[in-house]
Structure formats: structure tokens, C-alpha cells
Amino acid sequence: MTSLSTRPAFRSGQSPTTNSQSRPLAPCVKISAGVLLAEDRSTPAAVTPGSVGSVRLLGVPIRLHFTFVLLLIFLVVIGLGGNQSPASYTLFVLALIASVLLHELGHALVSSHYRIRTLEIVMYPIGGVARLERPAKPWEEFWIAVAGPAVNLAIAGVIFAILYSQNRSFNLFALTQPSSDNLADRIALGNLILAGFNLLPAFPMDGGRMLRAILSSLKSEYEATRIATWSGRMLAISMGLYGFIYMPMLAFVAFFIYLGAANEGAASRGRSLTQGIPVRAAMMTQFRTLSHGATVRDAANLMLSTSQQDFPIVHGDQVIGLLARNAVLRGMAHDGANSYVAGFMQREFPSVPPDQDLAEVLPLMAHSGACVLVMQDGRLLGLLSSDNLSQFLLLRSVGLQPSEG
């Protein structure tokens, strides 16, 4: 993206502060690496785009992706036309949702054993996704992945034991013959299916993560991920072709599996290009700041005259906030151009030290428009935005070696 200095600006009442360093602002390229991991403890946890609601369970935020809400509506519509009682069907659906949640909490429990915090669990149509604060090591990832299906097998085992203690036979065809009498059988079968499906050796299922963990002992993390994600894409294509002909719902699930595998492959590629490289190698060092007394009009002028989209807000030498483009637009729309940026800035802003491994910062930059302040001892050194990080990844992919220092 070139400078927008030739565009007409709003009339400015107060001059913004300028911080010019050694290199120009990076061109604008959308980041391609979407990573369902998490950020450093010193930064606020970003909410997964598209998720709604938030309920805490054992200290972990549980959120629903909007596509999961659509799935629930679809299941309700199907249930209304079934032969079973509404109460039985409702209990079955709630039991399956609870089983998926327990599955993800199993991941979270083992993650905590390895001192990896779970930032959130997001419910998707193909299951839940636990977002962790850092990438797990291969052996950690293996046992974290095993924990989820183990929970489902344990639930099914408990139900089998209860039925056996009551001298009841188990109906293997309960899912195709739903009734109030075989509710427990259906819940057990549902958990067996969840466990079996998640153990498939293909990303983004747990089996794919187990496969990557095993392959990582023989190959690089990138090569191991490439094999596991290839398996996931092939599985998704096969399921999609079968689903289009015989079971449309299966094609819907295949779509999400393919996206998950593709996103993880891109994320792994990003990690391989940034591993061992400090943040300072990719940060912007020529940037503008705004004083806490600046107006939204001042911020709009800078947006038009530069390619910068996010502005640190300073009070003297102290950074007190971060003003994003959306905040500028919101301030302009709500209170007008003469309102102060201090009323719309983000007071809890993400920050990282310049020597932190860039691969560890990638999760912070997973969504478009992300911006992180690079600070050391309270001093602002640079900005790291999704745009200039994408440019850095692009240059790295064609052989750029980061400069020393």
C-alpha cells in the first residue's frame, strides 16, 4: 500500500505526534495464517471471530460459533418431524453437546498439567476447538489430543456399565430407532461415534494431532503437519463427494474439516518461516503516535496521509492506549470528528518485547487488522500489524534472510 498523502485531509485542529525511525511502513497484504492457538499472558485474549456468547466453565470461556447456532436450529427442525417425544430428543441433543464440552475440557485438563492455559473453547458444527496459550511440544500434543476421545470412551463405558448392572441389553441400532426407552443407548453410541471420528488420523481431528506428534519425532514440525493436513483434506474431499450423493449433512461437515486442515497447514508454514526470528526483525519502526488530547479528526488525517491503521496513544513518554481504525470510525459516527481519541482507544492493548520469538506472536496476529505494540521497559519501539507481518512472511517465503540486530 502506498502513502495516501495525496488524498485530501480533514481540517486538523491539533497536530499528532510523530515517531519516525529507520524504515518505511510496510505494504498492505492480508495475512494467510489463521492459528487457533493463543497469545502471551501479558496480552488480553482475543475472541475468535464469529463466536457469540460466553459462559465460563472451570474458568474457561465457552463460546458458540455462529455456524454452531445454525446447526442447533437445523437439529431442532429435524427433531420436530421425528417419531420420538420432544423431551427425549431435547435430552439427547443436550447430552451430545455436554459430551462435546466434556471432550474439550478433557483437552484443557491435560493442557493445564503441562502448564498450558486454555484461553477459550469455541463450539463448531464439527465439534469444539480448545484454543491454547502456546503451541504444545510433540509429546504434550499427543497426550492432550488423546484426552478428548478418552473422555467420550469413558462416558460410553459408564453408560454400558450402568445398563449391564441393570441386566439390560444394549441396542446397537438405537440411533436409527430413536425412542424414549433407548435414550441411554443413543447417548453411549453418540459418544462412541465422537471418539471414533476424532481418532481419525487427519487434521483437524485429534487423531491428526496425534499423527503429527508421532511424525514430529521423525520429521520437522512443518513436514509432519503437511502430512497430517494432507490426510485431512483427502478425508474431507472423500466425505464431501459421498455426502453430496447420499448425505448432504456429511458434505457440510466435510467443508469444515477441509477448512480446518487448510488453516492449520498455513499456520504451520507461518511458524516454520518465523521460528527463531525475533519480533524486532518484522516490526515497523517508522510509525505515528497520537497524544491523549488528540481528536478523532487528527486520527482520520493520519489514516488518509499515511498507510498506518493503528495509532498508539501517548501521554508524554507513556503509552496509555491503542486506537484502531474501527475505533476511529466508531468515534466519527457516534460523537463526531471533534471528539477525543481517549474516549475510543483500547486501554488494555497487546504488547510484546522485541526479542520474543516471532513464531510465538503469530497467534496474536491471526485475524485481519490485528496490531501489537513492541515495547521494552515501558518504551515503545515499534508496531507489528497483520499487514506488515504478511509482507514479512511473503518475503521470507522467497528467501529473505532477516537482518541482524
Contacts in CASP RR format, 6 or more apart in sequence:
PFRMAT RR
TARGET T0000
AUTHOR 0000-0000-0000
METHOD contacts of the structure
MODEL  1
MTSLSTRPAFRSGQSPTTNSQSRPLAPCVKISAGVLLAEDRSTPAAVTPG
SVGSVRLLGVPIRLHFTFVLLLIFLVVIGLGGNQSPASYTLFVLALIASV
LLHELGHALVSSHYRIRTLEIVMYPIGGVARLERPAKPWEEFWIAVAGPA
VNLAIAGVIFAILYSQNRSFNLFALTQPSSDNLADRIALGNLILAGFNLL
PAFPMDGGRMLRAILSSLKSEYEATRIATWSGRMLAISMGLYGFIYMPML
AFVAFFIYLGAANEGAASRGRSLTQGIPVRAAMMTQFRTLSHGATVRDAA
NLMLSTSQQDFPIVHGDQVIGLLARNAVLRGMAHDGANSYVAGFMQREFP
SVPPDQDLAEVLPLMAHSGACVLVMQDGRLLGLLSSDNLSQFLLLRSVGL
QPSEG
1 25 0 8 1.000
1 27 0 8 1.000
1 28 0 8 1.000
1 307 0 8 1.000
1 387 0 8 1.000
2 27 0 8 1.000
2 307 0 8 1.000
3 25 0 8 1.000
3 305 0 8 1.000
3 306 0 8 1.000
3 307 0 8 1.000
4 303 0 8 1.000
4 304 0 8 1.000
4 305 0 8 1.000
4 306 0 8 1.000
4 307 0 8 1.000
5 305 0 8 1.000
5 306 0 8 1.000
7 304 0 8 1.000
7 305 0 8 1.000
8 304 0 8 1.000
9 300 0 8 1.000
9 301 0 8 1.000
9 304 0 8 1.000
9 305 0 8 1.000
10 297 0 8 1.000
10 300 0 8 1.000
10 301 0 8 1.000
10 304 0 8 1.000
10 337 0 8 1.000
11 297 0 8 1.000
12 297 0 8 1.000
12 298 0 8 1.000
12 301 0 8 1.000
13 295 0 8 1.000
13 297 0 8 1.000
13 298 0 8 1.000
14 291 0 8 1.000
14 293 0 8 1.000
14 294 0 8 1.000
14 295 0 8 1.000
14 298 0 8 1.000
15 298 0 8 1.000
16 288 0 8 1.000
16 289 0 8 1.000
16 290 0 8 1.000
16 291 0 8 1.000
16 294 0 8 1.000
16 298 0 8 1.000
16 299 0 8 1.000
16 301 0 8 1.000
16 302 0 8 1.000
16 311 0 8 1.000
17 288 0 8 1.000
17 289 0 8 1.000
17 290 0 8 1.000
17 291 0 8 1.000
17 314 0 8 1.000
18 288 0 8 1.000
18 289 0 8 1.000
19 286 0 8 1.000
19 287 0 8 1.000
19 288 0 8 1.000
19 289 0 8 1.000
19 380 0 8 1.000
20 286 0 8 1.000
20 287 0 8 1.000
21 285 0 8 1.000
21 286 0 8 1.000
21 287 0 8 1.000
21 382 0 8 1.000
22 285 0 8 1.000
22 286 0 8 1.000
23 284 0 8 1.000
23 285 0 8 1.000
23 286 0 8 1.000
24 286 0 8 1.000
25 284 0 8 1.000
25 286 0 8 1.000
25 287 0 8 1.000
25 306 0 8 1.000
25 307 0 8 1.000
25 308 0 8 1.000
25 388 0 8 1.000
26 284 0 8 1.000
26 385 0 8 1.000
26 387 0 8 1.000
26 388 0 8 1.000
26 391 0 8 1.000
26 392 0 8 1.000
27 307 0 8 1.000
27 387 0 8 1.000
27 388 0 8 1.000
27 391 0 8 1.000
28 307 0 8 1.000
28 387 0 8 1.000
28 391 0 8 1.000
29 387 0 8 1.000
29 390 0 8 1.000
29 391 0 8 1.000
29 394 0 8 1.000
30 368 0 8 1.000
30 386 0 8 1.000
30 387 0 8 1.000
30 390 0 8 1.000
31 365 0 8 1.000
31 366 0 8 1.000
31 368 0 8 1.000
31 370 0 8 1.000
31 386 0 8 1.000
31 387 0 8 1.000
31 389 0 8 1.000
31 390 0 8 1.000
31 393 0 8 1.000
32 266 0 8 1.000
32 390 0 8 1.000
32 393 0 8 1.000
33 266 0 8 1.000
33 267 0 8 1.000
33 269 0 8 1.000
33 270 0 8 1.000
33 362 0 8 1.000
33 365 0 8 1.000
33 366 0 8 1.000
33 393 0 8 1.000
34 263 0 8 1.000
34 266 0 8 1.000
34 267 0 8 1.000
34 366 0 8 1.000
34 367 0 8 1.000
35 263 0 8 1.000
35 267 0 8 1.000
35 362 0 8 1.000
35 363 0 8 1.000
35 366 0 8 1.000
36 48 0 8 1.000
36 129 0 8 1.000
36 131 0 8 1.000
36 263 0 8 1.000
36 264 0 8 1.000
36 267 0 8 1.000
36 366 0 8 1.000
37 131 0 8 1.000
37 132 0 8 1.000
37 133 0 8 1.000
37 134 0 8 1.000
37 135 0 8 1.000
37 267 0 8 1.000
37 362 0 8 1.000
37 363 0 8 1.000
38 45 0 8 1.000
38 117 0 8 1.000
38 119 0 8 1.000
38 131 0 8 1.000
38 132 0 8 1.000
38 133 0 8 1.000
38 134 0 8 1.000
38 363 0 8 1.000
39 45 0 8 1.000
39 46 0 8 1.000
39 119 0 8 1.000
39 133 0 8 1.000
39 350 0 8 1.000
39 361 0 8 1.000
39 363 0 8 1.000
39 364 0 8 1.000
40 133 0 8 1.000
40 350 0 8 1.000
40 352 0 8 1.000
40 356 0 8 1.000
40 360 0 8 1.000
40 361 0 8 1.000
40 364 0 8 1.000
41 117 0 8 1.000
41 133 0 8 1.000
42 351 0 8 1.000
42 352 0 8 1.000
43 349 0 8 1.000
43 350 0 8 1.000
43 351 0 8 1.000
43 352 0 8 1.000
43 364 0 8 1.000
43 372 0 8 1.000
44 348 0 8 1.000
44 349 0 8 1.000
44 350 0 8 1.000
45 119 0 8 1.000
45 120 0 8 1.000
46 350 0 8 1.000
46 364 0 8 1.000
46 366 0 8 1.000
46 367 0 8 1.000
46 370 0 8 1.000
47 63 0 8 1.000
47 120 0 8 1.000
48 63 0 8 1.000
48 65 0 8 1.000
48 120 0 8 1.000
48 122 0 8 1.000
48 131 0 8 1.000
49 367 0 8 1.000
50 65 0 8 1.000
50 66 0 8 1.000
51 63 0 8 1.000
51 64 0 8 1.000
51 65 0 8 1.000
51 66 0 8 1.000
51 120 0 8 1.000
51 122 0 8 1.000
52 63 0 8 1.000
52 64 0 8 1.000
52 65 0 8 1.000
52 66 0 8 1.000
52 69 0 8 1.000
53 63 0 8 1.000
53 64 0 8 1.000
54 61 0 8 1.000
54 62 0 8 1.000
54 63 0 8 1.000
55 61 0 8 1.000
55 62 0 8 1.000
56 62 0 8 1.000
57 101 0 8 1.000
57 105 0 8 1.000
58 105 0 8 1.000
58 108 0 8 1.000
60 105 0 8 1.000
60 108 0 8 1.000
60 118 0 8 1.000
60 119 0 8 1.000
60 120 0 8 1.000
60 121 0 8 1.000
60 130 0 8 1.000
61 119 0 8 1.000
61 120 0 8 1.000
61 121 0 8 1.000
62 101 0 8 1.000
62 120 0 8 1.000
62 121 0 8 1.000
62 123 0 8 1.000
63 120 0 8 1.000
63 121 0 8 1.000
63 122 0 8 1.000
63 123 0 8 1.000
64 122 0 8 1.000
64 123 0 8 1.000
65 122 0 8 1.000
65 123 0 8 1.000
65 124 0 8 1.000
65 125 0 8 1.000
67 124 0 8 1.000
67 125 0 8 1.000
67 256 0 8 1.000
68 123 0 8 1.000
68 124 0 8 1.000
68 125 0 8 1.000
68 127 0 8 1.000
70 125 0 8 1.000
71 125 0 8 1.000
72 93 0 8 1.000
75 93 0 8 1.000
79 86 0 8 1.000
79 89 0 8 1.000
80 86 0 8 1.000
82 89 0 8 1.000
82 178 0 8 1.000
83 178 0 8 1.000
83 179 0 8 1.000
84 178 0 8 1.000
84 179 0 8 1.000
84 180 0 8 1.000
85 180 0 8 1.000
87 180 0 8 1.000
88 178 0 8 1.000
88 179 0 8 1.000
88 180 0 8 1.000
88 183 0 8 1.000
89 178 0 8 1.000
91 183 0 8 1.000
92 178 0 8 1.000
92 183 0 8 1.000
92 186 0 8 1.000
92 187 0 8 1.000
95 187 0 8 1.000
96 187 0 8 1.000
96 190 0 8 1.000
96 194 0 8 1.000
97 123 0 8 1.000
99 151 0 8 1.000
99 152 0 8 1.000
99 155 0 8 1.000
99 187 0 8 1.000
99 190 0 8 1.000
99 191 0 8 1.000
99 194 0 8 1.000
100 123 0 8 1.000
100 127 0 8 1.000
100 128 0 8 1.000
100 194 0 8 1.000
101 121 0 8 1.000
101 123 0 8 1.000
102 151 0 8 1.000
102 152 0 8 1.000
102 155 0 8 1.000
103 127 0 8 1.000
103 128 0 8 1.000
103 148 0 8 1.000
103 149 0 8 1.000
103 151 0 8 1.000
103 152 0 8 1.000
103 194 0 8 1.000
103 198 0 8 1.000
104 121 0 8 1.000
104 128 0 8 1.000
104 129 0 8 1.000
104 130 0 8 1.000
104 148 0 8 1.000
105 121 0 8 1.000
105 151 0 8 1.000
106 147 0 8 1.000
106 148 0 8 1.000
106 150 0 8 1.000
106 151 0 8 1.000
107 118 0 8 1.000
107 130 0 8 1.000
107 144 0 8 1.000
107 145 0 8 1.000
107 147 0 8 1.000
107 148 0 8 1.000
108 118 0 8 1.000
108 121 0 8 1.000
108 130 0 8 1.000
109 147 0 8 1.000
110 143 0 8 1.000
110 144 0 8 1.000
110 146 0 8 1.000
110 147 0 8 1.000
111 117 0 8 1.000
111 118 0 8 1.000
111 130 0 8 1.000
111 132 0 8 1.000
111 136 0 8 1.000
111 140 0 8 1.000
111 144 0 8 1.000
112 118 0 8 1.000
114 136 0 8 1.000
114 137 0 8 1.000
114 140 0 8 1.000
114 143 0 8 1.000
114 144 0 8 1.000
116 132 0 8 1.000
116 133 0 8 1.000
116 134 0 8 1.000
116 136 0 8 1.000
116 140 0 8 1.000
116 144 0 8 1.000
117 132 0 8 1.000
117 133 0 8 1.000
118 130 0 8 1.000
118 131 0 8 1.000
118 132 0 8 1.000
118 133 0 8 1.000
119 131 0 8 1.000
119 132 0 8 1.000
119 133 0 8 1.000
120 130 0 8 1.000
120 131 0 8 1.000
121 128 0 8 1.000
121 129 0 8 1.000
121 130 0 8 1.000
121 131 0 8 1.000
122 128 0 8 1.000
122 129 0 8 1.000
122 131 0 8 1.000
124 256 0 8 1.000
125 252 0 8 1.000
125 253 0 8 1.000
125 256 0 8 1.000
126 204 0 8 1.000
126 253 0 8 1.000
126 256 0 8 1.000
126 257 0 8 1.000
129 204 0 8 1.000
134 360 0 8 1.000
135 271 0 8 1.000
135 359 0 8 1.000
135 360 0 8 1.000
136 144 0 8 1.000
138 212 0 8 1.000
138 213 0 8 1.000
138 214 0 8 1.000
138 216 0 8 1.000
138 217 0 8 1.000
138 221 0 8 1.000
139 213 0 8 1.000
141 209 0 8 1.000
141 210 0 8 1.000
141 212 0 8 1.000
141 213 0 8 1.000
142 209 0 8 1.000
142 210 0 8 1.000
142 213 0 8 1.000
142 214 0 8 1.000
144 209 0 8 1.000
145 206 0 8 1.000
145 207 0 8 1.000
145 208 0 8 1.000
145 209 0 8 1.000
145 210 0 8 1.000
145 213 0 8 1.000
146 206 0 8 1.000
146 210 0 8 1.000
148 195 0 8 1.000
148 198 0 8 1.000
148 206 0 8 1.000
149 194 0 8 1.000
149 195 0 8 1.000
149 196 0 8 1.000
149 198 0 8 1.000
149 199 0 8 1.000
149 206 0 8 1.000
149 207 0 8 1.000
150 195 0 8 1.000
152 191 0 8 1.000
152 192 0 8 1.000
152 194 0 8 1.000
152 195 0 8 1.000
152 198 0 8 1.000
153 191 0 8 1.000
153 192 0 8 1.000
153 195 0 8 1.000
155 187 0 8 1.000
155 188 0 8 1.000
155 191 0 8 1.000
156 188 0 8 1.000
156 189 0 8 1.000
156 190 0 8 1.000
156 191 0 8 1.000
156 192 0 8 1.000
156 195 0 8 1.000
157 188 0 8 1.000
159 184 0 8 1.000
159 185 0 8 1.000
159 187 0 8 1.000
159 188 0 8 1.000
159 191 0 8 1.000
160 170 0 8 1.000
160 188 0 8 1.000
162 184 0 8 1.000
163 169 0 8 1.000
163 170 0 8 1.000
163 184 0 8 1.000
163 185 0 8 1.000
163 188 0 8 1.000
170 185 0 8 1.000
170 188 0 8 1.000
171 177 0 8 1.000
171 182 0 8 1.000
171 185 0 8 1.000
172 189 0 8 1.000
174 182 0 8 1.000
174 185 0 8 1.000
174 186 0 8 1.000
174 189 0 8 1.000
175 186 0 8 1.000
175 189 0 8 1.000
175 190 0 8 1.000
178 186 0 8 1.000
197 205 0 8 1.000
198 205 0 8 1.000
198 206 0 8 1.000
198 207 0 8 1.000
199 205 0 8 1.000
199 206 0 8 1.000
199 207 0 8 1.000
199 210 0 8 1.000
200 207 0 8 1.000
200 208 0 8 1.000
200 235 0 8 1.000
201 207 0 8 1.000
201 208 0 8 1.000
201 210 0 8 1.000
201 211 0 8 1.000
201 228 0 8 1.000
201 231 0 8 1.000
202 208 0 8 1.000
202 211 0 8 1.000
202 228 0 8 1.000
202 231 0 8 1.000
202 232 0 8 1.000
202 234 0 8 1.000
202 235 0 8 1.000
202 257 0 8 1.000
202 261 0 8 1.000
203 209 0 8 1.000
203 212 0 8 1.000
203 225 0 8 1.000
203 228 0 8 1.000
203 229 0 8 1.000
203 231 0 8 1.000
203 232 0 8 1.000
203 260 0 8 1.000
203 261 0 8 1.000
203 264 0 8 1.000
203 265 0 8 1.000
204 232 0 8 1.000
204 257 0 8 1.000
204 260 0 8 1.000
204 261 0 8 1.000
204 263 0 8 1.000
204 264 0 8 1.000
205 232 0 8 1.000
205 257 0 8 1.000
208 228 0 8 1.000
208 231 0 8 1.000
208 232 0 8 1.000
209 228 0 8 1.000
211 224 0 8 1.000
211 227 0 8 1.000
211 228 0 8 1.000
211 231 0 8 1.000
212 221 0 8 1.000
212 224 0 8 1.000
212 225 0 8 1.000
212 227 0 8 1.000
212 228 0 8 1.000
213 224 0 8 1.000
215 223 0 8 1.000
215 224 0 8 1.000
215 227 0 8 1.000
215 228 0 8 1.000
216 224 0 8 1.000
218 224 0 8 1.000
219 227 0 8 1.000
220 272 0 8 1.000
221 268 0 8 1.000
221 271 0 8 1.000
221 272 0 8 1.000
222 268 0 8 1.000
222 269 0 8 1.000
222 271 0 8 1.000
222 272 0 8 1.000
225 264 0 8 1.000
225 265 0 8 1.000
225 268 0 8 1.000
226 265 0 8 1.000
226 268 0 8 1.000
228 261 0 8 1.000
228 264 0 8 1.000
229 261 0 8 1.000
229 262 0 8 1.000
229 264 0 8 1.000
229 265 0 8 1.000
229 268 0 8 1.000
230 261 0 8 1.000
231 261 0 8 1.000
232 257 0 8 1.000
232 258 0 8 1.000
232 261 0 8 1.000
233 258 0 8 1.000
233 261 0 8 1.000
233 262 0 8 1.000
235 254 0 8 1.000
235 257 0 8 1.000
236 254 0 8 1.000
236 255 0 8 1.000
236 257 0 8 1.000
236 258 0 8 1.000
236 261 0 8 1.000
237 254 0 8 1.000
237 258 0 8 1.000
238 254 0 8 1.000
239 250 0 8 1.000
239 251 0 8 1.000
239 253 0 8 1.000
239 254 0 8 1.000
239 257 0 8 1.000
240 250 0 8 1.000
240 251 0 8 1.000
240 254 0 8 1.000
240 255 0 8 1.000
242 250 0 8 1.000
243 249 0 8 1.000
243 250 0 8 1.000
243 251 0 8 1.000
243 254 0 8 1.000
244 251 0 8 1.000
267 362 0 8 1.000
269 397 0 8 1.000
270 359 0 8 1.000
270 362 0 8 1.000
270 393 0 8 1.000
271 359 0 8 1.000
271 362 0 8 1.000
273 393 0 8 1.000
273 396 0 8 1.000
273 397 0 8 1.000
274 282 0 8 1.000
274 357 0 8 1.000
274 358 0 8 1.000
274 359 0 8 1.000
274 362 0 8 1.000
274 393 0 8 1.000
274 396 0 8 1.000
275 357 0 8 1.000
275 359 0 8 1.000
276 357 0 8 1.000
276 358 0 8 1.000
276 359 0 8 1.000
277 357 0 8 1.000
277 358 0 8 1.000
277 359 0 8 1.000
277 402 0 8 1.000
278 354 0 8 1.000
278 355 0 8 1.000
278 356 0 8 1.000
278 357 0 8 1.000
278 358 0 8 1.000
279 352 0 8 1.000
279 353 0 8 1.000
279 354 0 8 1.000
279 355 0 8 1.000
279 356 0 8 1.000
279 357 0 8 1.000
279 358 0 8 1.000
279 361 0 8 1.000
279 374 0 8 1.000
279 384 0 8 1.000
280 354 0 8 1.000
280 355 0 8 1.000
280 374 0 8 1.000
280 381 0 8 1.000
280 405 0 8 1.000
281 358 0 8 1.000
281 392 0 8 1.000
281 402 0 8 1.000
281 403 0 8 1.000
281 405 0 8 1.000
282 358 0 8 1.000
282 384 0 8 1.000
282 388 0 8 1.000
282 389 0 8 1.000
282 392 0 8 1.000
282 402 0 8 1.000
283 354 0 8 1.000
283 374 0 8 1.000
283 381 0 8 1.000
283 382 0 8 1.000
283 383 0 8 1.000
283 384 0 8 1.000
283 388 0 8 1.000
284 382 0 8 1.000
284 383 0 8 1.000
284 384 0 8 1.000
284 385 0 8 1.000
284 388 0 8 1.000
285 381 0 8 1.000
285 382 0 8 1.000
287 308 0 8 1.000
287 312 0 8 1.000
287 382 0 8 1.000
287 383 0 8 1.000
288 302 0 8 1.000
288 306 0 8 1.000
288 308 0 8 1.000
288 311 0 8 1.000
289 311 0 8 1.000
289 312 0 8 1.000
289 313 0 8 1.000
289 314 0 8 1.000
289 380 0 8 1.000
290 298 0 8 1.000
290 299 0 8 1.000
290 302 0 8 1.000
290 311 0 8 1.000
290 312 0 8 1.000
290 313 0 8 1.000
290 314 0 8 1.000
290 323 0 8 1.000
290 341 0 8 1.000
291 313 0 8 1.000
291 314 0 8 1.000
291 315 0 8 1.000
291 316 0 8 1.000
292 313 0 8 1.000
292 314 0 8 1.000
292 315 0 8 1.000
292 320 0 8 1.000
292 340 0 8 1.000
292 341 0 8 1.000
292 342 0 8 1.000
293 340 0 8 1.000
293 341 0 8 1.000
293 342 0 8 1.000
294 313 0 8 1.000
294 340 0 8 1.000
294 341 0 8 1.000
295 337 0 8 1.000
295 338 0 8 1.000
295 339 0 8 1.000
295 340 0 8 1.000
295 341 0 8 1.000
296 328 0 8 1.000
296 331 0 8 1.000
296 332 0 8 1.000
296 335 0 8 1.000
296 336 0 8 1.000
296 337 0 8 1.000
296 338 0 8 1.000
296 339 0 8 1.000
296 340 0 8 1.000
296 341 0 8 1.000
296 344 0 8 1.000
297 337 0 8 1.000
297 338 0 8 1.000
298 341 0 8 1.000
299 311 0 8 1.000
299 323 0 8 1.000
299 328 0 8 1.000
299 341 0 8 1.000
300 328 0 8 1.000
300 332 0 8 1.000
300 337 0 8 1.000
302 308 0 8 1.000
302 311 0 8 1.000
303 309 0 8 1.000
303 325 0 8 1.000
303 328 0 8 1.000
308 383 0 8 1.000
309 324 0 8 1.000
309 325 0 8 1.000
309 369 0 8 1.000
309 371 0 8 1.000
309 385 0 8 1.000
309 387 0 8 1.000
310 322 0 8 1.000
310 323 0 8 1.000
310 324 0 8 1.000
310 325 0 8 1.000
310 369 0 8 1.000
310 371 0 8 1.000
310 383 0 8 1.000
310 385 0 8 1.000
311 322 0 8 1.000
311 323 0 8 1.000
311 341 0 8 1.000
312 319 0 8 1.000
312 321 0 8 1.000
312 322 0 8 1.000
312 323 0 8 1.000
312 373 0 8 1.000
312 380 0 8 1.000
312 383 0 8 1.000
313 319 0 8 1.000
313 320 0 8 1.000
313 321 0 8 1.000
313 322 0 8 1.000
313 323 0 8 1.000
313 341 0 8 1.000
313 342 0 8 1.000
313 345 0 8 1.000
314 320 0 8 1.000
314 380 0 8 1.000
317 379 0 8 1.000
318 378 0 8 1.000
319 349 0 8 1.000
319 373 0 8 1.000
319 375 0 8 1.000
319 378 0 8 1.000
319 380 0 8 1.000
320 342 0 8 1.000
320 345 0 8 1.000
320 347 0 8 1.000
321 345 0 8 1.000
321 346 0 8 1.000
321 347 0 8 1.000
321 349 0 8 1.000
322 345 0 8 1.000
322 346 0 8 1.000
322 349 0 8 1.000
322 371 0 8 1.000
322 373 0 8 1.000
323 341 0 8 1.000
323 344 0 8 1.000
323 345 0 8 1.000
323 346 0 8 1.000
324 346 0 8 1.000
324 369 0 8 1.000
324 371 0 8 1.000
325 369 0 8 1.000
327 341 0 8 1.000
327 344 0 8 1.000
327 345 0 8 1.000
327 346 0 8 1.000
328 341 0 8 1.000
328 344 0 8 1.000
330 344 0 8 1.000
331 339 0 8 1.000
331 344 0 8 1.000
349 373 0 8 1.000
350 364 0 8 1.000
350 371 0 8 1.000
350 372 0 8 1.000
350 373 0 8 1.000
351 372 0 8 1.000
351 373 0 8 1.000
351 374 0 8 1.000
351 375 0 8 1.000
352 361 0 8 1.000
352 364 0 8 1.000
352 372 0 8 1.000
352 373 0 8 1.000
352 374 0 8 1.000
352 375 0 8 1.000
352 384 0 8 1.000
353 374 0 8 1.000
353 375 0 8 1.000
353 376 0 8 1.000
354 374 0 8 1.000
354 376 0 8 1.000
354 381 0 8 1.000
354 382 0 8 1.000
361 372 0 8 1.000
361 384 0 8 1.000
362 389 0 8 1.000
364 370 0 8 1.000
364 372 0 8 1.000
365 372 0 8 1.000
365 384 0 8 1.000
365 385 0 8 1.000
365 386 0 8 1.000
365 389 0 8 1.000
367 386 0 8 1.000
368 386 0 8 1.000
369 385 0 8 1.000
369 386 0 8 1.000
369 387 0 8 1.000
370 385 0 8 1.000
370 386 0 8 1.000
371 383 0 8 1.000
371 384 0 8 1.000
371 385 0 8 1.000
371 386 0 8 1.000
372 383 0 8 1.000
372 384 0 8 1.000
372 385 0 8 1.000
373 380 0 8 1.000
373 382 0 8 1.000
373 383 0 8 1.000
373 384 0 8 1.000
374 380 0 8 1.000
374 381 0 8 1.000
374 382 0 8 1.000
374 383 0 8 1.000
374 384 0 8 1.000
375 381 0 8 1.000
375 382 0 8 1.000
392 400 0 8 1.000
396 402 0 8 1.000
END
